[in-house]
Amino acid sequence: MIGLIQNETLYEYDIRSLILAFCIGEKIELSSEGDDNSIYDFICRVFCDEEETLLELRTGESVISEKVRGDFRDKRNFKNSLKAALYRLLSCYFQKELPWGTLNGIRPTKLVFEDCLRGKSRADMQAKLCRDYLVSEEKADLCVSVGIKETELLKNITYESGYSLYVGIPFCPSTCLYCSFTSYPISAYREYADHYLDALIREIHYIGEQYRDREMISLYVGGGTPTTLSPEQLERLFGELKRCFDFGRVREITVEAGRPDSITAEKLSVLSENGVTRISINPQTMNNDTLRKIGRNHTAEDVADSFHAARKAGFDNINMDTICGLPGEGIRELETTFKALGELEPDSITVHALAIKRSAPLNQMRDQFSCGADDEMIRFAQRACFDLGMEPYYMYRQKNIPGNFENTGFSLEEKECLYNILIMEELHDIIAAGAGASSKIVGGRRNIQRVENLKDVRQYTERIEEMILRKDKLLKSMC
């Protein structure tokens, strides 16, 4: 447990985030000078005044400190200096460095994307990340590569006047051990799925009316696992989507067919006939022992069979997700996974570092498993993607990733996912329908407002008019 003493709270979020990047899962409590602080593993003390800020880390009688010159109230110019000083203290205390330095946000490429638009050179952008944010040279190179790729892909797209649509299907064959998304076992909710679709379609019709004068750039149907729906339900869903939106103008339509145990030839046919251009078939691992351990009711052979069926159905843009650091896995298991993926030849691969979310079942079972990625695993997976002729095109980070790593999407040329880029860079409205879906509406000067749908599938269904009213209120307020 960690104690935090501060005389000003302006930077509390930044301080907490940086401490937790070094010690994931620990608890931080606010404390005061006169309290009994012996209960803490260490104390972080931050004392701000107009000319100088003092930072200290205390353990018993041992104290390390650093001073930061400048007026703490000037947040724009002071924050990076404060975080850099705290980082140096924490790095000294824990005897380690973080690959992403002081960057805590989930979108590090936003810094690069903006600089790309300003015409900054690659060398200048990398130097800025290393100098101002203490990012490692390796991660700075990756971040800049992604930012440049994003800029190239979007240069001929009028994304600012358009929008993207997300449709959430919150059902899965089973819940994976690491999963924290809104999902419900289809076996228990099969009879309820039609009621859910009734509500979802009402929300879709509302969105279609509100956005009738704008171009939909991308459509993403995620979850959960959308292909847990029956062929008839998928046909109904896409029939309504085509009634509400102009599929003739949309640049891409992605469907998460993530679980091989939810895919059939008939469902693939429905998706293909309704204009879906990109699907994900996500093994996470191609090791059967791990698949059983994480709660997946399929084998690596099932993944390959589903992939071949999708190719036979005409899909020429198939993504596959992998996770580094799954319970019990190391380099040998990653070698098995990427050897199998290389034989399948997908069009894109997303390399995730395992994030242990608070609401995931794995978080309650951490003592039972050895898990979490290390630097060697991430490098191996990313190098394997390069060896398959892919380049990184989008990236994001998550809290609670042991090792302070990132998730990176790699793809072959012209097989990138625009939706992934647009949502990460927050470049236009992402309007979302479905249980647990989160809409992000971009106002003037990139003022982003969010509106959330209820996560509980029954509550969402029964209160659909309230979900629509929430959107209506926000959209009208931003006109």
Phi, psi and omega per residue, in radians:
M1 nan 2.496 -3.020
I2 -2.109 2.372 3.087
G3 -1.754 2.439 3.125
L4 -2.148 2.084 3.094
I5 -1.971 2.223 -3.131
Q6 -2.602 2.535 3.097
N7 -1.679 -0.185 3.057
E8 -2.389 2.543 -3.061
T9 -1.864 0.178 -3.054
L10 -1.026 -0.578 -3.061
Y11 -1.981 0.358 -3.055
E12 -1.049 -0.768 -3.135
Y13 -1.056 -0.781 -3.118
D14 -1.133 -0.697 -3.139
I15 -1.149 -0.839 3.125
R16 -1.029 -0.825 -3.082
S17 -1.060 -0.708 -3.106
L18 -1.248 -0.708 3.086
I19 -1.057 -0.785 -3.095
L20 -1.225 -0.381 3.043
A21 -1.157 -0.524 3.088
F22 -1.482 -0.527 -3.073
C23 -2.367 1.335 -3.102
I24 -1.061 2.363 3.057
G25 1.544 -0.145 3.138
E26 -1.375 2.847 -3.135
K27 -1.845 2.362 3.091
I28 -1.946 2.212 3.102
E29 -2.033 2.468 3.024
L30 -1.275 2.401 -3.116
S31 -2.370 3.050 3.129
S32 -2.271 2.848 -3.087
E33 -1.004 -0.674 -3.047
G34 -1.520 -0.044 -3.099
D35 -1.303 2.882 3.010
D36 -1.377 1.747 -3.081
N37 -1.664 0.187 3.137
S38 -1.234 -0.247 -3.107
I39 -1.357 -0.188 -3.051
Y40 -1.666 2.612 3.046
D41 -1.155 -0.715 2.977
F42 -2.734 2.843 3.138
I43 -1.987 2.314 2.973
C44 -1.858 2.112 -3.116
R45 -2.030 2.245 -3.138
V46 -2.234 1.993 -3.128
F47 -2.061 1.972 -3.064
C48 -1.774 2.457 2.863
D49 -2.459 -3.047 -2.958
E50 -1.236 -0.384 -3.055
E51 -1.994 -0.442 -3.012
E52 -2.725 2.484 3.095
T53 -2.079 2.313 3.139
L54 -1.793 2.246 3.031
L55 -2.035 2.357 3.129
E56 -2.378 2.536 2.915
L57 -2.065 2.191 -3.087
R58 -2.105 2.359 2.958
T59 -2.343 1.879 -3.059
G60 1.049 -2.157 3.134
E61 -1.545 -0.160 -3.087
S62 -1.471 2.311 -3.133
V63 -2.383 2.298 2.931
I64 -2.104 2.517 -3.016
S65 -2.564 2.877 3.062
E66 -2.691 2.561 3.121
K67 -1.935 2.501 3.122
V68 -2.091 2.119 3.131
R69 -1.392 2.536 3.084
G70 2.182 2.860 -3.140
D71 -1.461 2.016 -3.074
F72 -1.071 -0.369 -3.104
R73 -1.289 -0.314 3.106
D74 -1.485 1.342 -2.965
K75 -1.055 -0.676 -3.085
R76 -1.038 -0.703 -3.077
N77 -1.695 -0.281 -3.003
F78 -1.699 -0.537 -2.962
K79 -1.019 -0.808 -3.112
N80 -1.085 -0.661 3.124
S81 -1.154 -0.731 3.113
L82 -1.084 -0.820 -3.115
K83 -1.142 -0.641 3.122
A84 -1.128 -0.718 3.122
A85 -1.146 -0.779 3.121
L86 -1.115 -0.687 3.106
Y87 -1.031 -0.780 -3.127
R88 -1.085 -0.693 3.110
L89 -1.138 -0.808 -3.131
L90 -1.142 -0.685 3.115
S91 -1.107 -0.691 3.084
C92 -1.160 -0.759 -3.092
Y93 -1.130 -0.792 -3.063
F94 -1.620 -0.100 3.139
Q95 0.980 0.797 3.071
K96 -2.713 2.806 3.082
E97 -2.055 2.676 3.101
L98 -1.766 2.367 -3.099
P99 -1.067 -0.480 -3.139
W100 -1.774 0.232 3.045
G101 0.942 -2.220 -3.069
T102 -1.567 -0.009 -3.124
L103 -1.286 2.038 -3.140
N104 -1.857 -0.367 -3.061
G105 -1.195 2.837 -3.075
I106 -1.502 -0.095 -3.068
R107 -2.182 1.201 -3.122
P108 -1.133 -0.433 -3.105
T109 -1.253 -0.244 3.106
K110 -1.049 -0.638 3.105
L111 -1.071 -0.754 -3.094
V112 -1.284 -0.720 -3.109
F113 -0.998 -0.792 3.128
E114 -1.109 -0.688 3.126
D115 -1.210 -0.580 3.075
C116 -1.077 -0.749 3.135
L117 -1.125 -0.485 3.114
R118 -1.456 -0.075 3.108
G119 1.475 0.317 3.127
K120 -1.171 2.633 3.135
S121 -1.365 2.779 3.099
R122 -1.020 -0.776 -3.112
A123 -1.077 -0.739 -3.135
D124 -1.144 -0.700 -3.125
M125 -1.171 -0.724 3.111
Q126 -1.151 -0.735 -3.139
A127 -1.085 -0.691 3.127
K128 -1.071 -0.781 3.141
L129 -1.093 -0.744 -3.126
C130 -1.240 -0.717 -3.061
R131 -1.333 -0.875 -3.006
D132 -1.502 -0.439 -3.048
Y133 -2.146 0.031 3.078
L134 1.033 0.510 3.082
V135 -1.256 2.509 3.111
S136 -1.158 2.719 -3.138
E137 -1.052 -0.655 -3.129
E138 -1.115 -0.814 -3.129
K139 -1.250 -0.589 3.088
A140 -1.096 -0.722 3.114
D141 -1.104 -0.762 3.116
L142 -1.104 -0.800 -3.100
C143 -1.085 -0.770 -3.138
V144 -1.177 -0.675 3.099
S145 -1.038 -0.755 3.134
V146 -1.156 -0.790 -3.135
G147 -1.042 -0.736 3.120
I148 -1.133 -0.736 3.135
K149 -1.102 -0.768 3.117
E150 -1.028 -0.781 -3.124
T151 -1.068 -0.746 3.122
E152 -1.102 -0.740 -3.077
L153 -1.196 -0.507 -3.045
L154 -1.722 -0.061 -2.974
K155 -1.128 -0.449 -3.127
N156 -1.890 0.312 -3.124
I157 -2.010 2.263 3.124
T158 -1.481 1.123 -3.024
Y159 -1.198 -0.529 -3.049
E160 -1.163 -0.516 3.120
S161 -1.615 -0.086 3.135
G162 -1.816 -2.838 3.130
Y163 -2.784 2.934 3.031
S164 -2.156 2.620 -3.120
L165 -2.017 2.273 3.024
Y166 -1.942 2.302 3.091
V167 -2.126 2.109 -3.051
G168 -1.753 2.233 3.038
I169 -1.989 1.804 -2.921
P170 -1.543 0.648 -3.135
F171 -2.086 2.559 3.112
C172 -2.462 2.771 3.028
P173 -1.072 -0.649 3.072
S174 -2.819 2.930 -3.141
T175 -1.655 2.135 3.109
C176 -1.234 2.644 -3.035
L177 -1.031 -0.574 -3.052
Y178 -1.641 -0.074 -2.924
C179 -1.400 2.384 3.073
S180 -2.153 0.125 -3.138
F181 -1.328 2.863 3.068
T182 -1.238 1.914 3.117
S183 -2.665 2.586 -3.114
Y184 -2.316 2.473 -3.121
P185 -1.130 2.160 -3.077
I186 -1.098 -0.483 3.134
S187 -1.064 -0.581 -3.134
A188 -1.574 -0.328 -3.042
Y189 -2.031 0.193 -3.066
R190 -0.994 -0.728 -3.115
E191 -1.276 -0.310 -3.099
Y192 -1.630 -0.239 -3.020
A193 -1.036 -0.655 3.133
D194 -1.149 -0.663 3.085
H195 -1.117 -0.699 3.093
Y196 -1.075 -0.781 3.135
L197 -1.082 -0.634 3.089
D198 -0.974 -0.840 -3.132
A199 -1.200 -0.759 -3.127
L200 -1.032 -0.751 -3.117
I201 -1.156 -0.599 3.063
R202 -1.099 -0.729 3.114
E203 -1.180 -0.691 3.110
I204 -1.070 -0.742 3.122
H205 -1.094 -0.698 3.098
Y206 -1.068 -0.815 -3.121
I207 -1.102 -0.754 3.128
G208 -1.002 -0.682 3.132
E209 -1.219 -0.750 -3.100
Q210 -1.176 -0.554 -3.065
Y211 -1.884 0.374 -3.038
R212 -1.092 -0.434 -3.086
D213 -1.716 0.139 -3.134
R214 -2.114 2.708 -3.102
E215 -1.511 2.236 3.049
M216 -1.449 2.042 -3.120
I217 -1.360 -0.807 -3.089
S218 -2.530 2.620 3.070
L219 -2.149 2.252 -3.119
Y220 -2.218 2.074 3.086
V221 -1.833 1.905 -3.051
G222 -2.192 -2.824 -3.068
G223 -3.018 -2.489 0.279
G224 0.925 -2.839 3.134
T225 -2.326 1.759 -3.097
P226 -0.971 -0.545 -3.103
T227 -1.352 0.112 2.919
T228 -1.285 -0.344 3.040
L229 -1.148 2.699 3.095
S230 -1.284 2.829 3.068
P231 -0.957 -0.688 3.137
E232 -1.138 -0.689 3.124
Q233 -1.210 -0.694 3.070
L234 -1.094 -0.721 3.111
E235 -1.089 -0.728 3.113
R236 -1.108 -0.801 -3.122
L237 -1.043 -0.861 -3.091
F238 -1.258 -0.508 3.043
G239 -1.068 -0.740 3.118
E240 -1.221 -0.672 3.107
L241 -1.071 -0.737 3.140
K242 -1.205 -0.475 3.077
R243 -1.251 -0.529 -3.049
C244 -1.659 -0.383 -3.032
F245 -2.345 2.667 -3.123
D246 -1.492 1.686 -3.141
F247 -1.217 -0.280 3.135
G248 -1.232 -0.328 -3.100
R249 -1.870 -0.320 -3.070
V250 -1.166 2.425 -3.048
R251 -1.450 -0.490 3.104
E252 -2.725 2.602 3.053
I253 -2.301 2.006 -3.117
T254 -1.903 2.445 3.023
V255 -2.241 2.259 3.037
E256 -1.346 1.804 3.009
A257 -1.812 0.821 -2.849
G258 -1.058 -0.554 -3.076
R259 -1.774 2.044 3.116
P260 -0.993 -0.487 3.141
D261 -1.351 0.132 3.066
S262 -2.020 -0.018 -3.005
I263 -1.748 2.334 3.002
T264 -2.318 2.830 3.113
A265 -1.058 -0.638 -3.127
E266 -1.158 -0.724 3.111
K267 -1.150 -0.717 3.106
L268 -1.078 -0.650 3.107
S269 -1.120 -0.744 3.110
V270 -1.052 -0.787 -3.127
L271 -1.114 -0.787 -3.128
S272 -1.097 -0.776 -3.108
E273 -1.193 -0.342 -3.141
N274 -1.744 0.264 2.963
G275 1.535 0.207 3.108
V276 -1.152 2.250 -3.065
T277 -1.808 -0.280 -3.055
R278 -2.604 2.369 3.074
I279 -2.302 2.772 3.035
S280 -1.992 2.273 2.974
I281 -2.089 1.836 -2.873
N282 -1.873 1.851 3.097
P283 -1.370 -0.560 -2.968
Q284 1.188 -0.730 3.052
T285 -2.666 2.706 3.060
M286 -1.959 0.486 3.084
N287 -1.896 2.054 -3.032
N288 -1.097 -0.626 3.117
D289 -1.068 -0.741 3.139
T290 -1.198 -0.712 3.119
L291 -0.988 -0.738 3.095
R292 -1.156 -0.708 -3.081
K293 -1.110 -0.656 -3.080
I294 -1.576 0.076 3.003
G295 1.583 0.437 3.112
R296 -1.716 2.288 -3.066
N297 -1.657 0.812 3.085
H298 -2.628 2.977 -3.130
T299 -1.988 2.992 3.059
A300 -1.090 -0.578 3.105
E301 -1.133 -0.628 3.087
D302 -1.130 -0.645 3.095
V303 -1.046 -0.839 -3.129
A304 -1.100 -0.723 3.129
D305 -1.089 -0.744 3.132
S306 -1.152 -0.672 3.119
F307 -1.090 -0.820 -3.137
H308 -1.124 -0.641 3.105
A309 -1.125 -0.669 3.117
A310 -1.169 -0.721 3.068
R311 -1.070 -0.744 3.136
K312 -1.093 -0.567 3.132
A313 -1.367 -0.061 3.036
G314 1.814 0.085 -3.117
F315 -1.362 2.100 -3.119
D316 -1.926 0.214 3.063
N317 -2.443 1.614 -3.084
I318 -2.086 2.169 3.077
N319 -1.698 2.626 3.038
M320 -2.342 2.228 3.116
D321 -1.601 2.498 3.021
T322 -2.269 2.742 3.096
I323 -2.249 2.156 3.024
C324 -1.520 2.335 3.062
G325 1.684 0.287 3.074
L326 -1.090 2.743 -3.071
P327 -0.872 2.131 3.062
G328 1.417 0.007 -3.072
E329 -1.696 2.566 3.060
G330 -2.441 -2.726 -3.089
I331 -1.075 -0.703 -3.112
R332 -1.045 -0.731 3.126
E333 -1.202 -0.650 3.065
L334 -1.125 -0.640 3.082
E335 -1.048 -0.738 3.110
T336 -1.090 -0.790 -3.117
T337 -1.078 -0.872 -3.047
F338 -1.329 -0.419 3.001
K339 -1.133 -0.762 3.140
A340 -1.167 -0.707 3.124
L341 -1.164 -0.653 3.108
G342 -1.072 -0.623 3.110
E343 -1.235 -0.548 3.123
L344 -1.359 -0.540 -3.136
E345 1.062 1.105 3.042
P346 -1.216 2.939 -3.112
D347 -1.574 -0.387 3.056
S348 -2.666 2.701 3.114
I349 -2.394 2.310 3.024
T350 -1.814 2.188 3.134
V351 -1.745 1.918 3.112
H352 -1.759 2.537 2.885
A353 -1.696 2.311 -3.070
L354 -0.958 2.168 3.041
A355 -1.914 2.189 -3.104
I356 -1.681 1.630 -3.089
K357 -1.363 2.629 -3.088
R358 -1.022 -0.685 -3.063
S359 -1.515 -0.068 -3.132
A360 -1.364 2.523 3.094
P361 -0.952 -0.596 -3.117
L362 -1.041 -0.554 -3.129
N363 -1.096 -0.538 3.130
Q364 -1.441 -0.141 -3.037
M365 -2.155 0.357 -3.032
R366 -1.057 -0.561 -3.127
D367 -1.214 -0.312 -3.093
Q368 -1.533 -0.284 -3.025
F369 -2.248 2.551 2.926
S370 -1.663 2.008 -3.063
C371 -2.621 2.891 -3.109
G372 2.062 2.410 -3.108
A373 -1.392 2.751 2.978
D374 -2.190 3.056 -3.048
D375 -1.033 -0.678 -3.123
E376 -1.120 -0.707 3.138
M377 -1.113 -0.839 -3.113
I378 -1.081 -0.773 3.133
R379 -1.100 -0.722 -3.140
F380 -1.063 -0.848 -3.088
A381 -1.120 -0.759 -3.134
Q382 -1.175 -0.677 3.108
R383 -1.137 -0.634 3.114
A384 -1.096 -0.646 3.107
C385 -1.186 -0.735 3.066
F386 -1.038 -0.716 -3.129
D387 -1.129 -0.410 3.096
L388 -1.523 0.139 3.097
G389 1.465 0.287 -3.113
M390 -1.731 2.736 3.067
E391 -2.208 2.644 3.116
P392 -1.256 2.361 -3.110
Y393 -2.265 -0.275 3.002
Y394 -2.666 2.777 -3.049
M395 -2.738 2.561 2.998
Y396 -2.652 2.863 -3.133
R397 -2.141 2.733 3.117
Q398 -2.215 2.654 2.983
K399 -1.220 2.763 3.054
N400 1.175 0.479 2.971
I401 -1.613 1.965 3.061
P402 -1.014 2.280 -3.134
G403 1.669 -0.105 3.047
N404 1.111 0.677 -3.067
F405 -1.622 -2.877 -3.034
E406 -2.416 2.908 3.008
N407 -1.930 2.281 -3.037
T408 -2.268 2.298 3.055
G409 -1.641 2.212 3.089
F410 -1.977 2.546 3.115
S411 -2.652 2.794 2.940
L412 -1.273 2.876 3.133
E413 -1.029 2.312 3.107
E414 1.194 0.300 3.076
K415 -2.038 0.290 3.141
E416 -1.252 2.802 3.096
C417 -1.833 1.952 -3.133
L418 -1.086 -0.675 -3.114
Y419 -0.998 -0.749 -3.131
N420 -1.034 -0.713 3.127
I421 -1.198 -0.818 -3.061
L422 -1.116 -0.659 -3.135
I423 -1.322 -0.595 3.137
M424 -1.228 -0.692 -3.098
E425 -1.535 -0.103 3.091
E426 0.921 0.956 -3.011
L427 -1.635 -0.363 3.090
H428 -2.744 3.115 -3.103
D429 -1.057 2.273 2.890
I430 -1.917 1.735 -3.108
I431 -1.627 2.273 -2.936
A432 -2.184 2.426 3.112
A433 -2.136 2.493 3.075
G434 2.081 2.872 -3.130
A435 -1.085 2.254 3.126
G436 1.363 0.011 -3.094
A437 -1.313 2.498 -3.115
S438 -2.108 2.092 3.106
S439 -1.632 2.489 3.065
K440 -2.157 2.012 -3.090
I441 -1.838 2.173 -3.054
V442 -1.710 2.006 3.095
G443 -1.645 -2.892 3.116
G444 -1.071 2.518 -3.112
R445 0.987 0.636 3.112
R446 0.953 0.669 3.039
N447 -1.384 1.871 -3.000
I448 -1.738 2.179 3.081
Q449 -2.003 2.491 -3.100
R450 -2.017 2.599 3.012
V451 -2.414 2.256 -3.023
E452 -1.869 2.502 2.954
N453 -1.620 2.681 3.085
L454 -1.056 2.479 -3.107
K455 -1.397 -0.644 -3.098
D456 -1.149 2.163 -3.009
V457 -1.107 -0.627 3.126
R458 -1.285 -0.708 3.103
Q459 -1.111 -0.739 3.091
Y460 -1.026 -0.825 -3.079
T461 -1.119 -0.780 -3.084
E462 -1.296 -0.405 -3.085
R463 -2.019 0.585 -3.048
I464 -1.068 -0.603 3.125
E465 -1.104 -0.589 3.082
E466 -1.188 -0.674 3.115
M467 -1.076 -0.752 3.128
I468 -1.146 -0.716 -3.139
L469 -1.106 -0.647 3.095
R470 -1.038 -0.818 3.123
K471 -1.113 -0.784 -3.090
D472 -1.041 -0.728 -3.139
K473 -1.111 -0.758 -3.123
L474 -1.210 -0.797 -3.110
L475 -1.068 -0.709 3.132
K476 -1.188 -0.593 -3.130
S477 -1.220 -0.365 -3.078
M478 -1.785 0.065 3.103
C479 -1.239 nan nan
